[in-house]
Amino acid sequence: MEELPIIDTALIDKFVPIGHVIRRYLRGRVLGIEHIPDGPALLVGNHNAGITFLEPVLLGLAWHALKQGEDGFFYLAHDALMAIPGLGPLLAKGGAVRANHRNADAVFAAGRKVAVWPGGNYEAFRPWGQRHRVDFGGHRGFVRLALRNRVPIVPVMSLGGHEAYFVISRGERIAEWTGIKKHFRSESFPVFLGLPWGVGVGPLVHLPLPVRTMVEVGPPISVDAYPPEAASDDAVVQSLYEIVQETIQAMMDRQVALRRWGWKPRP
């Protein structure tokens, strides 16, 4: 990326009413937004709900309201999304950049924040029985990114979207057999039950049920104890990877327990 794209705050303002409709439909709530620090930071979250991943909308809406359009996030997005005519340029105006370290480095160099969901399609299409499991699938690049740029990792937990449809299978064998894994960098070709398809096959957009949805932001995890060279130390990288994944899992477990006991967040 030769230069950092400019986030079109005027365009985002136009989409804010749609964001509020989504928030009301999902009875969405964002907790801990104050934990996001000033300056560069890497927001790392679990990936829910396949293609119809609306929790980032809730997070972005809350941050936009807090900062009045200033210091907007940049999001690392899959190449396939950014390549879609019409959609790719629109996402770019909202802060999406192609998911690679070079782009993230440029964002950090400009003193801005990057949000990433390292589990990707692997986590986004996890089966129903694993809907409350945080699983980055061994993708540790985000740790190396944080270490090399010496930015804190901010854990972000999303809950609800993966309860709004029923994933039968992640479809890893289908992705392998069809060449999707090789050509599109996708480890999944899911089979799921959801609207409007009934039975859906593949990474299709679905209409989510109005399941109560929430996002929780946790305190930043500092990497200041390590030099940038630690990005090449597998032991350090693995340790931080596990800390981040386990931190978000603990947040998930706590909120799931509250939901089971009948606690209902206000919309």
Secondary structure, DSSP 8 states (H G I E B T S, - for coil): --S-----HHHHHHHHHHHHHHHHHTT-EEE-GGGS-SS-EEEEE---STT---HHHHHHHHHHHHHTT-S--EEEE-HHHHTSTTHHHHHHHTTEEESSHHHHHHHHHTT-EEEE-TTHHHHHT--GGGTT----TT--HHHHHHHHHT--EEEEEEESGGGSSEEEE--HHHHHHHTHHHHH--S---EEEEBTTEEEESS---B------EEEE---B--TTS-GGGGG-HHHHHHHHHHHHHHHHHHHHHHHHHHHTT-----
